[in-house]
Amino acid sequence: MPEFEFVLRCDPGPDPLARGAELSILEVVWGLRLGSFNPGTQLFDLIEGSLHTVRQGDGRLFLEPPCERIDRHARTLHTERRG
C-alpha cells in the first residue's frame, strides 16, 4: 500500500492548503475529525481514482461522495480507543 493515498486538488479557504499535497489515509481521517479542512476542499483518492469534496453538516466534516476506506478507518480508530 502506498504511503500517500490522497492528493489535495483544491482548497477554497482563506489560507488554502497547498495544491498537490500528498496525504495518508490517517491524515485525511484526522483532518476531517479535527476540522482541519475547509468545506469545498477537494481530495483525489489515488487508490480508487475518485474525487471527493469535503462538506460540513451536523457539526462535522465528511466526504461527498463518501469514501468507504475513510469511514472504515475512522470506525477502527474509534473502536480501538474504547477497547
PyMOL Python script that loads the backbone (N, CA, C, O; Angstrom):
from pymol import cmd

cmd.read_pdbstr("""\
ATOM      1  N   MET A   1       0.847  -1.176   0.000  1.00  0.00           N
ATOM      2  CA  MET A   1       0.000   0.000   0.000  1.00  0.00           C
ATOM      3  C   MET A   1       0.893   1.241   0.000  1.00  0.00           C
ATOM      4  O   MET A   1       1.862   1.296   0.758  1.00  0.00           O
ATOM      5  N   PRO A   2       0.588   2.229  -0.828  1.00  0.00           N
ATOM      6  CA  PRO A   2       1.422   3.425  -0.894  1.00  0.00           C
ATOM      7  C   PRO A   2       1.338   4.237   0.397  1.00  0.00           C
ATOM      8  O   PRO A   2       0.344   4.184   1.121  1.00  0.00           O
ATOM      9  N   GLU A   3       2.401   4.986   0.666  1.00  0.00           N
ATOM     10  CA  GLU A   3       2.423   5.825   1.864  1.00  0.00           C
ATOM     11  C   GLU A   3       1.374   6.924   1.762  1.00  0.00           C
ATOM     12  O   GLU A   3       0.717   7.259   2.748  1.00  0.00           O
ATOM     13  N   PHE A   4       1.220   7.480   0.569  1.00  0.00           N
ATOM     14  CA  PHE A   4       0.233   8.532   0.346  1.00  0.00           C
ATOM     15  C   PHE A   4      -0.897   7.975  -0.493  1.00  0.00           C
ATOM     16  O   PHE A   4      -0.657   7.321  -1.508  1.00  0.00           O
ATOM     17  N   GLU A   5      -2.121   8.226  -0.080  1.00  0.00           N
ATOM     18  CA  GLU A   5      -3.279   7.687  -0.774  1.00  0.00           C
ATOM     19  C   GLU A   5      -4.200   8.764  -1.336  1.00  0.00           C
ATOM     20  O   GLU A   5      -5.108   8.460  -2.109  1.00  0.00           O
ATOM     21  N   PHE A   6      -3.975  10.017  -0.955  1.00  0.00           N
ATOM     22  CA  PHE A   6      -4.823  11.116  -1.407  1.00  0.00           C
ATOM     23  C   PHE A   6      -3.954  12.294  -1.837  1.00  0.00           C
ATOM     24  O   PHE A   6      -2.858  12.495  -1.316  1.00  0.00           O
ATOM     25  N   VAL A   7      -4.460  13.067  -2.794  1.00  0.00           N
ATOM     26  CA  VAL A   7      -3.803  14.294  -3.230  1.00  0.00           C
ATOM     27  C   VAL A   7      -4.813  15.428  -3.119  1.00  0.00           C
ATOM     28  O   VAL A   7      -5.957  15.300  -3.557  1.00  0.00           O
ATOM     29  N   LEU A   8      -4.381  16.534  -2.532  1.00  0.00           N
ATOM     30  CA  LEU A   8      -5.240  17.703  -2.402  1.00  0.00           C
ATOM     31  C   LEU A   8      -5.333  18.382  -3.767  1.00  0.00           C
ATOM     32  O   LEU A   8      -4.318  18.783  -4.338  1.00  0.00           O
ATOM     33  N   ARG A   9      -6.533  18.506  -4.276  1.00  0.00           N
ATOM     34  CA  ARG A   9      -6.750  19.120  -5.591  1.00  0.00           C
ATOM     35  C   ARG A   9      -7.040  20.604  -5.486  1.00  0.00           C
ATOM     36  O   ARG A   9      -6.545  21.395  -6.288  1.00  0.00           O
ATOM     37  N   CYS A  10      -7.855  20.994  -4.483  1.00  0.00           N
ATOM     38  CA  CYS A  10      -8.303  22.381  -4.389  1.00  0.00           C
ATOM     39  C   CYS A  10      -8.737  22.657  -2.958  1.00  0.00           C
ATOM     40  O   CYS A  10      -9.393  21.828  -2.329  1.00  0.00           O
ATOM     41  N   ASP A  11      -8.368  23.829  -2.449  1.00  0.00           N
ATOM     42  CA  ASP A  11      -8.824  24.262  -1.127  1.00  0.00           C
ATOM     43  C   ASP A  11      -9.310  25.698  -1.258  1.00  0.00           C
ATOM     44  O   ASP A  11      -8.500  26.599  -1.478  1.00  0.00           O
ATOM     45  N   PRO A  12     -10.619  25.933  -1.126  1.00  0.00           N
ATOM     46  CA  PRO A  12     -11.170  27.263  -1.323  1.00  0.00           C
ATOM     47  C   PRO A  12     -11.053  28.189  -0.108  1.00  0.00           C
ATOM     48  O   PRO A  12     -11.589  29.298  -0.132  1.00  0.00           O
ATOM     49  N   GLY A  13     -10.379  27.765   0.928  1.00  0.00           N
ATOM     50  CA  GLY A  13     -10.318  28.558   2.154  1.00  0.00           C
ATOM     51  C   GLY A  13      -9.486  29.820   2.032  1.00  0.00           C
ATOM     52  O   GLY A  13      -8.753  29.995   1.058  1.00  0.00           O
ATOM     53  N   PRO A  14      -9.597  30.705   3.023  1.00  0.00           N
ATOM     54  CA  PRO A  14      -8.855  31.969   3.010  1.00  0.00           C
ATOM     55  C   PRO A  14      -7.341  31.761   3.088  1.00  0.00           C
ATOM     56  O   PRO A  14      -6.577  32.554   2.537  1.00  0.00           O
ATOM     57  N   ASP A  15      -6.913  30.715   3.760  1.00  0.00           N
ATOM     58  CA  ASP A  15      -5.498  30.322   3.825  1.00  0.00           C
ATOM     59  C   ASP A  15      -5.404  28.910   3.274  1.00  0.00           C
ATOM     60  O   ASP A  15      -5.294  27.952   4.039  1.00  0.00           O
ATOM     61  N   PRO A  16      -5.445  28.769   1.945  1.00  0.00           N
ATOM     62  CA  PRO A  16      -5.562  27.439   1.345  1.00  0.00           C
ATOM     63  C   PRO A  16      -4.378  26.527   1.628  1.00  0.00           C
ATOM     64  O   PRO A  16      -3.226  26.955   1.705  1.00  0.00           O
ATOM     65  N   LEU A  17      -4.714  25.256   1.778  1.00  0.00           N
ATOM     66  CA  LEU A  17      -3.682  24.235   1.887  1.00  0.00           C
ATOM     67  C   LEU A  17      -3.021  24.100   0.518  1.00  0.00           C
ATOM     68  O   LEU A  17      -3.621  24.461  -0.494  1.00  0.00           O
ATOM     69  N   ALA A  18      -1.812  23.592   0.477  1.00  0.00           N
ATOM     70  CA  ALA A  18      -1.034  23.512  -0.764  1.00  0.00           C
ATOM     71  C   ALA A  18      -1.630  22.517  -1.747  1.00  0.00           C
ATOM     72  O   ALA A  18      -1.778  21.333  -1.443  1.00  0.00           O
ATOM     73  N   ARG A  19      -1.970  23.015  -2.928  1.00  0.00           N
ATOM     74  CA  ARG A  19      -2.460  22.153  -4.008  1.00  0.00           C
ATOM     75  C   ARG A  19      -1.376  21.128  -4.332  1.00  0.00           C
ATOM     76  O   ARG A  19      -0.196  21.464  -4.433  1.00  0.00           O
ATOM     77  N   GLY A  20      -1.795  19.875  -4.493  1.00  0.00           N
ATOM     78  CA  GLY A  20      -0.857  18.810  -4.802  1.00  0.00           C
ATOM     79  C   GLY A  20      -0.272  18.125  -3.582  1.00  0.00           C
ATOM     80  O   GLY A  20       0.508  17.181  -3.713  1.00  0.00           O
ATOM     81  N   ALA A  21      -0.644  18.595  -2.381  1.00  0.00           N
ATOM     82  CA  ALA A  21      -0.139  17.965  -1.159  1.00  0.00           C
ATOM     83  C   ALA A  21      -0.582  16.508  -1.126  1.00  0.00           C
ATOM     84  O   ALA A  21      -1.738  16.200  -1.418  1.00  0.00           O
ATOM     85  N   GLU A  22       0.330  15.619  -0.772  1.00  0.00           N
ATOM     86  CA  GLU A  22       0.037  14.191  -0.679  1.00  0.00           C
ATOM     87  C   GLU A  22      -0.305  13.865   0.770  1.00  0.00           C
ATOM     88  O   GLU A  22       0.420  14.243   1.690  1.00  0.00           O
ATOM     89  N   LEU A  23      -1.417  13.159   0.960  1.00  0.00           N
ATOM     90  CA  LEU A  23      -1.911  12.862   2.300  1.00  0.00           C
ATOM     91  C   LEU A  23      -2.117  11.367   2.483  1.00  0.00           C
ATOM     92  O   LEU A  23      -2.558  10.671   1.568  1.00  0.00           O
ATOM     93  N   SER A  24      -1.796  10.891   3.662  1.00  0.00           N
ATOM     94  CA  SER A  24      -2.080   9.500   4.000  1.00  0.00           C
ATOM     95  C   SER A  24      -3.543   9.385   4.424  1.00  0.00           C
ATOM     96  O   SER A  24      -4.207  10.393   4.668  1.00  0.00           O
ATOM     97  N   ILE A  25      -4.030   8.169   4.508  1.00  0.00           N
ATOM     98  CA  ILE A  25      -5.413   7.956   4.939  1.00  0.00           C
ATOM     99  C   ILE A  25      -5.598   8.472   6.369  1.00  0.00           C
ATOM    100  O   ILE A  25      -6.650   9.019   6.702  1.00  0.00           O
ATOM    101  N   LEU A  26      -4.585   8.300   7.204  1.00  0.00           N
ATOM    102  CA  LEU A  26      -4.667   8.764   8.589  1.00  0.00           C
ATOM    103  C   LEU A  26      -4.745  10.295   8.653  1.00  0.00           C
ATOM    104  O   LEU A  26      -5.472  10.838   9.484  1.00  0.00           O
ATOM    105  N   GLU A  27      -4.007  10.988   7.791  1.00  0.00           N
ATOM    106  CA  GLU A  27      -4.064  12.450   7.761  1.00  0.00           C
ATOM    107  C   GLU A  27      -5.451  12.932   7.335  1.00  0.00           C
ATOM    108  O   GLU A  27      -5.944  13.936   7.850  1.00  0.00           O
ATOM    109  N   VAL A  28      -6.075  12.229   6.409  1.00  0.00           N
ATOM    110  CA  VAL A  28      -7.420  12.617   5.979  1.00  0.00           C
ATOM    111  C   VAL A  28      -8.430  12.354   7.098  1.00  0.00           C
ATOM    112  O   VAL A  28      -9.276  13.201   7.385  1.00  0.00           O
ATOM    113  N   VAL A  29      -8.344  11.189   7.725  1.00  0.00           N
ATOM    114  CA  VAL A  29      -9.265  10.859   8.825  1.00  0.00           C
ATOM    115  C   VAL A  29      -9.163  11.908   9.934  1.00  0.00           C
ATOM    116  O   VAL A  29     -10.182  12.437  10.378  1.00  0.00           O
ATOM    117  N   TRP A  30      -7.959  12.207  10.376  1.00  0.00           N
ATOM    118  CA  TRP A  30      -7.783  13.164  11.464  1.00  0.00           C
ATOM    119  C   TRP A  30      -8.088  14.585  11.007  1.00  0.00           C
ATOM    120  O   TRP A  30      -8.597  15.385  11.792  1.00  0.00           O
ATOM    121  N   GLY A  31      -7.788  14.912   9.757  1.00  0.00           N
ATOM    122  CA  GLY A  31      -8.132  16.232   9.229  1.00  0.00           C
ATOM    123  C   GLY A  31      -9.629  16.475   9.262  1.00  0.00           C
ATOM    124  O   GLY A  31     -10.078  17.571   9.596  1.00  0.00           O
ATOM    125  N   LEU A  32     -10.401  15.454   8.916  1.00  0.00           N
ATOM    126  CA  LEU A  32     -11.866  15.567   8.971  1.00  0.00           C
ATOM    127  C   LEU A  32     -12.341  15.647  10.418  1.00  0.00           C
ATOM    128  O   LEU A  32     -13.203  16.459  10.753  1.00  0.00           O
ATOM    129  N   ARG A  33     -11.784  14.814  11.255  1.00  0.00           N
ATOM    130  CA  ARG A  33     -12.206  14.756  12.656  1.00  0.00           C
ATOM    131  C   ARG A  33     -11.890  16.055  13.410  1.00  0.00           C
ATOM    132  O   ARG A  33     -12.686  16.514  14.230  1.00  0.00           O
ATOM    133  N   LEU A  34     -10.722  16.641  13.123  1.00  0.00           N
ATOM    134  CA  LEU A  34     -10.298  17.846  13.839  1.00  0.00           C
ATOM    135  C   LEU A  34     -10.733  19.143  13.162  1.00  0.00           C
ATOM    136  O   LEU A  34     -10.494  20.232  13.684  1.00  0.00           O
ATOM    137  N   GLY A  35     -11.373  19.022  11.995  1.00  0.00           N
ATOM    138  CA  GLY A  35     -11.840  20.207  11.294  1.00  0.00           C
ATOM    139  C   GLY A  35     -10.734  20.962  10.582  1.00  0.00           C
ATOM    140  O   GLY A  35     -10.827  22.178  10.415  1.00  0.00           O
ATOM    141  N   SER A  36      -9.689  20.265  10.159  1.00  0.00           N
ATOM    142  CA  SER A  36      -8.542  20.909   9.514  1.00  0.00           C
ATOM    143  C   SER A  36      -8.792  21.291   8.063  1.00  0.00           C
ATOM    144  O   SER A  36      -8.061  22.112   7.510  1.00  0.00           O
ATOM    145  N   PHE A  37      -9.808  20.713   7.441  1.00  0.00           N
ATOM    146  CA  PHE A  37     -10.124  21.017   6.050  1.00  0.00           C
ATOM    147  C   PHE A  37     -11.229  22.070   5.986  1.00  0.00           C
ATOM    148  O   PHE A  37     -12.038  22.196   6.905  1.00  0.00           O
ATOM    149  N   ASN A  38     -11.249  22.811   4.902  1.00  0.00           N
ATOM    150  CA  ASN A  38     -12.327  23.766   4.655  1.00  0.00           C
ATOM    151  C   ASN A  38     -13.416  23.085   3.835  1.00  0.00           C
ATOM    152  O   ASN A  38     -13.106  22.282   2.955  1.00  0.00           O
ATOM    153  N   PRO A  39     -14.682  23.385   4.104  1.00  0.00           N
ATOM    154  CA  PRO A  39     -15.733  22.861   3.232  1.00  0.00           C
ATOM    155  C   PRO A  39     -15.442  23.294   1.790  1.00  0.00           C
ATOM    156  O   PRO A  39     -15.096  24.447   1.530  1.00  0.00           O
ATOM    157  N   GLY A  40     -15.587  22.361   0.880  1.00  0.00           N
ATOM    158  CA  GLY A  40     -15.289  22.617  -0.522  1.00  0.00           C
ATOM    159  C   GLY A  40     -13.925  22.112  -0.958  1.00  0.00           C
ATOM    160  O   GLY A  40     -13.635  22.059  -2.153  1.00  0.00           O
ATOM    161  N   THR A  41     -13.080  21.738   0.005  1.00  0.00           N
ATOM    162  CA  THR A  41     -11.776  21.175  -0.335  1.00  0.00           C
ATOM    163  C   THR A  41     -11.980  19.893  -1.121  1.00  0.00           C
ATOM    164  O   THR A  41     -12.841  19.081  -0.781  1.00  0.00           O
ATOM    165  N   GLN A  42     -11.195  19.708  -2.168  1.00  0.00           N
ATOM    166  CA  GLN A  42     -11.298  18.504  -2.998  1.00  0.00           C
ATOM    167  C   GLN A  42     -10.073  17.628  -2.800  1.00  0.00           C
ATOM    168  O   GLN A  42      -8.935  18.092  -2.868  1.00  0.00           O
ATOM    169  N   LEU A  43     -10.335  16.344  -2.554  1.00  0.00           N
ATOM    170  CA  LEU A  43      -9.279  15.348  -2.366  1.00  0.00           C
ATOM    171  C   LEU A  43      -9.441  14.256  -3.409  1.00  0.00           C
ATOM    172  O   LEU A  43     -10.532  13.717  -3.592  1.00  0.00           O
ATOM    173  N   PHE A  44      -8.348  13.932  -4.093  1.00  0.00           N
ATOM    174  CA  PHE A  44      -8.371  12.868  -5.084  1.00  0.00           C
ATOM    175  C   PHE A  44      -7.825  11.594  -4.454  1.00  0.00           C
ATOM    176  O   PHE A  44      -6.717  11.588  -3.917  1.00  0.00           O
ATOM    177  N   ASP A  45      -8.595  10.524  -4.519  1.00  0.00           N
ATOM    178  CA  ASP A  45      -8.229   9.224  -3.971  1.00  0.00           C
ATOM    179  C   ASP A  45      -7.381   8.493  -5.015  1.00  0.00           C
ATOM    180  O   ASP A  45      -7.892   8.094  -6.061  1.00  0.00           O
ATOM    181  N   LEU A  46      -6.102   8.320  -4.736  1.00  0.00           N
ATOM    182  CA  LEU A  46      -5.186   7.669  -5.675  1.00  0.00           C
ATOM    183  C   LEU A  46      -5.484   6.183  -5.846  1.00  0.00           C
ATOM    184  O   LEU A  46      -5.225   5.628  -6.913  1.00  0.00           O
ATOM    185  N   ILE A  47      -6.017   5.533  -4.826  1.00  0.00           N
ATOM    186  CA  ILE A  47      -6.302   4.097  -4.882  1.00  0.00           C
ATOM    187  C   ILE A  47      -7.536   3.826  -5.735  1.00  0.00           C
ATOM    188  O   ILE A  47      -7.506   2.968  -6.618  1.00  0.00           O
ATOM    189  N   GLU A  48      -8.609   4.545  -5.479  1.00  0.00           N
ATOM    190  CA  GLU A  48      -9.879   4.327  -6.169  1.00  0.00           C
ATOM    191  C   GLU A  48     -10.022   5.154  -7.445  1.00  0.00           C
ATOM    192  O   GLU A  48     -10.860   4.850  -8.294  1.00  0.00           O
ATOM    193  N   GLY A  49      -9.205   6.197  -7.579  1.00  0.00           N
ATOM    194  CA  GLY A  49      -9.316   7.068  -8.739  1.00  0.00           C
ATOM    195  C   GLY A  49     -10.557   7.942  -8.711  1.00  0.00           C
ATOM    196  O   GLY A  49     -11.132   8.251  -9.755  1.00  0.00           O
ATOM    197  N   SER A  50     -10.971   8.344  -7.506  1.00  0.00           N
ATOM    198  CA  SER A  50     -12.196   9.132  -7.372  1.00  0.00           C
ATOM    199  C   SER A  50     -11.914  10.461  -6.680  1.00  0.00           C
ATOM    200  O   SER A  50     -10.965  10.589  -5.906  1.00  0.00           O
ATOM    201  N   LEU A  51     -12.751  11.437  -6.973  1.00  0.00           N
ATOM    202  CA  LEU A  51     -12.622  12.772  -6.399  1.00  0.00           C
ATOM    203  C   LEU A  51     -13.690  12.951  -5.321  1.00  0.00           C
ATOM    204  O   LEU A  51     -14.858  12.626  -5.534  1.00  0.00           O
ATOM    205  N   HIS A  52     -13.283  13.468  -4.168  1.00  0.00           N
ATOM    206  CA  HIS A  52     -14.185  13.679  -3.033  1.00  0.00           C
ATOM    207  C   HIS A  52     -14.116  15.132  -2.605  1.00  0.00           C
ATOM    208  O   HIS A  52     -13.051  15.749  -2.652  1.00  0.00           O
ATOM    209  N   THR A  53     -15.244  15.678  -2.188  1.00  0.00           N
ATOM    210  CA  THR A  53     -15.324  17.054  -1.716  1.00  0.00           C
ATOM    211  C   THR A  53     -15.683  17.055  -0.236  1.00  0.00           C
ATOM    212  O   THR A  53     -16.580  16.331   0.197  1.00  0.00           O
ATOM    213  N   VAL A  54     -14.978  17.868   0.529  1.00  0.00           N
ATOM    214  CA  VAL A  54     -15.261  17.999   1.961  1.00  0.00           C
ATOM    215  C   VAL A  54     -16.528  18.836   2.123  1.00  0.00           C
ATOM    216  O   VAL A  54     -16.650  19.919   1.552  1.00  0.00           O
ATOM    217  N   ARG A  55     -17.458  18.321   2.904  1.00  0.00           N
ATOM    218  CA  ARG A  55     -18.719  19.007   3.225  1.00  0.00           C
ATOM    219  C   ARG A  55     -18.842  19.113   4.737  1.00  0.00           C
ATOM    220  O   ARG A  55     -18.198  18.375   5.482  1.00  0.00           O
ATOM    221  N   GLN A  56     -19.679  20.044   5.174  1.00  0.00           N
ATOM    222  CA  GLN A  56     -19.921  20.219   6.602  1.00  0.00           C
ATOM    223  C   GLN A  56     -21.402  20.068   6.877  1.00  0.00           C
ATOM    224  O   GLN A  56     -22.235  20.629   6.165  1.00  0.00           O
ATOM    225  N   GLY A  57     -21.730  19.303   7.918  1.00  0.00           N
ATOM    226  CA  GLY A  57     -23.116  19.112   8.316  1.00  0.00           C
ATOM    227  C   GLY A  57     -23.189  18.445   9.664  1.00  0.00           C
ATOM    228  O   GLY A  57     -22.336  17.620   9.991  1.00  0.00           O
ATOM    229  N   ASP A  58     -24.173  18.775  10.443  1.00  0.00           N
ATOM    230  CA  ASP A  58     -24.352  18.208  11.785  1.00  0.00           C
ATOM    231  C   ASP A  58     -23.108  18.395  12.653  1.00  0.00           C
ATOM    232  O   ASP A  58     -22.777  17.535  13.470  1.00  0.00           O
ATOM    233  N   GLY A  59     -22.426  19.519  12.469  1.00  0.00           N
ATOM    234  CA  GLY A  59     -21.267  19.818  13.301  1.00  0.00           C
ATOM    235  C   GLY A  59     -20.019  19.019  12.995  1.00  0.00           C
ATOM    236  O   GLY A  59     -19.106  18.965  13.819  1.00  0.00           O
ATOM    237  N   ARG A  60     -19.958  18.401  11.835  1.00  0.00           N
ATOM    238  CA  ARG A  60     -18.770  17.614  11.483  1.00  0.00           C
ATOM    239  C   ARG A  60     -18.453  17.759  10.001  1.00  0.00           C
ATOM    240  O   ARG A  60     -19.289  18.192   9.209  1.00  0.00           O
ATOM    241  N   LEU A  61     -17.241  17.392   9.648  1.00  0.00           N
ATOM    242  CA  LEU A  61     -16.826  17.363   8.252  1.00  0.00           C
ATOM    243  C   LEU A  61     -16.906  15.938   7.736  1.00  0.00           C
ATOM    244  O   LEU A  61     -16.642  14.990   8.476  1.00  0.00           O
ATOM    245  N   PHE A  62     -17.271  15.784   6.468  1.00  0.00           N
ATOM    246  CA  PHE A  62     -17.338  14.464   5.850  1.00  0.00           C
ATOM    247  C   PHE A  62     -17.045  14.615   4.359  1.00  0.00           C
ATOM    248  O   PHE A  62     -17.043  15.723   3.822  1.00  0.00           O
ATOM    249  N   LEU A  63     -16.800  13.485   3.705  1.00  0.00           N
ATOM    250  CA  LEU A  63     -16.520  13.495   2.270  1.00  0.00           C
ATOM    251  C   LEU A  63     -17.766  13.164   1.471  1.00  0.00           C
ATOM    252  O   LEU A  63     -18.566  12.310   1.854  1.00  0.00           O
ATOM    253  N   GLU A  64     -17.912  13.853   0.365  1.00  0.00           N
ATOM    254  CA  GLU A  64     -19.007  13.584  -0.563  1.00  0.00           C
ATOM    255  C   GLU A  64     -18.414  13.409  -1.948  1.00  0.00           C
ATOM    256  O   GLU A  64     -17.723  14.322  -2.399  1.00  0.00           O
ATOM    257  N   PRO A  65     -18.625  12.324  -2.650  1.00  0.00           N
ATOM    258  CA  PRO A  65     -19.317  11.136  -2.160  1.00  0.00           C
ATOM    259  C   PRO A  65     -18.503  10.481  -1.048  1.00  0.00           C
ATOM    260  O   PRO A  65     -17.295  10.696  -0.942  1.00  0.00           O
ATOM    261  N   PRO A  66     -19.170   9.682  -0.224  1.00  0.00           N
ATOM    262  CA  PRO A  66     -18.472   9.016   0.877  1.00  0.00           C
ATOM    263  C   PRO A  66     -17.338   8.134   0.371  1.00  0.00           C
ATOM    264  O   PRO A  66     -17.391   7.598  -0.736  1.00  0.00           O
ATOM    265  N   CYS A  67     -16.327   7.997   1.193  1.00  0.00           N
ATOM    266  CA  CYS A  67     -15.193   7.119   0.895  1.00  0.00           C
ATOM    267  C   CYS A  67     -15.210   6.000   1.937  1.00  0.00           C
ATOM    268  O   CYS A  67     -14.906   6.235   3.107  1.00  0.00           O
ATOM    269  N   GLU A  68     -15.557   4.809   1.523  1.00  0.00           N
ATOM    270  CA  GLU A  68     -15.691   3.675   2.451  1.00  0.00           C
ATOM    271  C   GLU A  68     -14.396   3.409   3.216  1.00  0.00           C
ATOM    272  O   GLU A  68     -14.438   3.070   4.399  1.00  0.00           O
ATOM    273  N   ARG A  69     -13.242   3.559   2.554  1.00  0.00           N
ATOM    274  CA  ARG A  69     -11.967   3.321   3.243  1.00  0.00           C
ATOM    275  C   ARG A  69     -11.766   4.307   4.384  1.00  0.00           C
ATOM    276  O   ARG A  69     -11.274   3.929   5.447  1.00  0.00           O
ATOM    277  N   ILE A  70     -12.143   5.569   4.176  1.00  0.00           N
ATOM    278  CA  ILE A  70     -12.035   6.577   5.236  1.00  0.00           C
ATOM    279  C   ILE A  70     -12.995   6.249   6.369  1.00  0.00           C
ATOM    280  O   ILE A  70     -12.609   6.285   7.537  1.00  0.00           O
ATOM    281  N   ASP A  71     -14.236   5.929   6.037  1.00  0.00           N
ATOM    282  CA  ASP A  71     -15.236   5.588   7.053  1.00  0.00           C
ATOM    283  C   ASP A  71     -14.808   4.371   7.860  1.00  0.00           C
ATOM    284  O   ASP A  71     -14.931   4.358   9.085  1.00  0.00           O
ATOM    285  N   ARG A  72     -14.310   3.359   7.182  1.00  0.00           N
ATOM    286  CA  ARG A  72     -13.875   2.129   7.855  1.00  0.00           C
ATOM    287  C   ARG A  72     -12.686   2.420   8.780  1.00  0.00           C
ATOM    288  O   ARG A  72     -12.643   1.929   9.908  1.00  0.00           O
ATOM    289  N   HIS A  73     -11.739   3.205   8.311  1.00  0.00           N
ATOM    290  CA  HIS A  73     -10.566   3.552   9.112  1.00  0.00           C
ATOM    291  C   HIS A  73     -10.976   4.361  10.339  1.00  0.00           C
ATOM    292  O   HIS A  73     -10.472   4.121  11.436  1.00  0.00           O
ATOM    293  N   ALA A  74     -11.886   5.314  10.160  1.00  0.00           N
ATOM    294  CA  ALA A  74     -12.356   6.136  11.279  1.00  0.00           C
ATOM    295  C   ALA A  74     -13.053   5.280  12.327  1.00  0.00           C
ATOM    296  O   ALA A  74     -12.860   5.485  13.526  1.00  0.00           O
ATOM    297  N   ARG A  75     -13.874   4.309  11.877  1.00  0.00           N
ATOM    298  CA  ARG A  75     -14.560   3.411  12.826  1.00  0.00           C
ATOM    299  C   ARG A  75     -13.553   2.570  13.588  1.00  0.00           C
ATOM    300  O   ARG A  75     -13.729   2.335  14.784  1.00  0.00           O
ATOM    301  N   THR A  76     -12.500   2.110  12.922  1.00  0.00           N
ATOM    302  CA  THR A  76     -11.465   1.304  13.561  1.00  0.00           C
ATOM    303  C   THR A  76     -10.774   2.105  14.655  1.00  0.00           C
ATOM    304  O   THR A  76     -10.544   1.587  15.748  1.00  0.00           O
ATOM    305  N   LEU A  77     -10.439   3.358  14.376  1.00  0.00           N
ATOM    306  CA  LEU A  77      -9.795   4.205  15.386  1.00  0.00           C
ATOM    307  C   LEU A  77     -10.713   4.421  16.574  1.00  0.00           C
ATOM    308  O   LEU A  77     -10.263   4.384  17.719  1.00  0.00           O
ATOM    309  N   HIS A  78     -11.992   4.645  16.316  1.00  0.00           N
ATOM    310  CA  HIS A  78     -12.968   4.874  17.384  1.00  0.00           C
ATOM    311  C   HIS A  78     -13.091   3.632  18.268  1.00  0.00           C
ATOM    312  O   HIS A  78     -13.141   3.749  19.493  1.00  0.00           O
ATOM    313  N   THR A  79     -13.140   2.454  17.662  1.00  0.00           N
ATOM    314  CA  THR A  79     -13.264   1.192  18.396  1.00  0.00           C
ATOM    315  C   THR A  79     -12.027   0.929  19.232  1.00  0.00           C
ATOM    316  O   THR A  79     -12.139   0.469  20.368  1.00  0.00           O
ATOM    317  N   GLU A  80     -10.828   1.216  18.684  1.00  0.00           N
ATOM    318  CA  GLU A  80      -9.581   0.979  19.406  1.00  0.00           C
ATOM    319  C   GLU A  80      -9.495   1.857  20.660  1.00  0.00           C
ATOM    320  O   GLU A  80      -8.978   1.415  21.687  1.00  0.00           O
ATOM    321  N   ARG A  81      -9.992   3.087  20.586  1.00  0.00           N
ATOM    322  CA  ARG A  81      -9.943   3.986  21.733  1.00  0.00           C
ATOM    323  C   ARG A  81     -10.822   3.501  22.868  1.00  0.00           C
ATOM    324  O   ARG A  81     -10.479   3.684  24.036  1.00  0.00           O
ATOM    325  N   ARG A  82     -11.948   2.886  22.547  1.00  0.00           N
ATOM    326  CA  ARG A  82     -12.871   2.377  23.564  1.00  0.00           C
ATOM    327  C   ARG A  82     -12.317   1.154  24.277  1.00  0.00           C
ATOM    328  O   ARG A  82     -12.386   1.045  25.501  1.00  0.00           O
ATOM    329  N   GLY A  83     -11.755   0.216  23.474  1.00  0.00           N
ATOM    330  CA  GLY A  83     -11.341  -1.080  23.992  1.00  0.00           C
ATOM    331  C   GLY A  83     -10.104  -1.008  24.769  1.00  0.00           C
ATOM    332  O   GLY A  83      -9.630  -2.027  25.270  1.00  0.00           O
TER     333      GLY A  83
END
""", "prot")
cmd.dss("prot")
cmd.show_as("cartoon", "prot")
cmd.util.cbc("prot")
cmd.orient("prot")
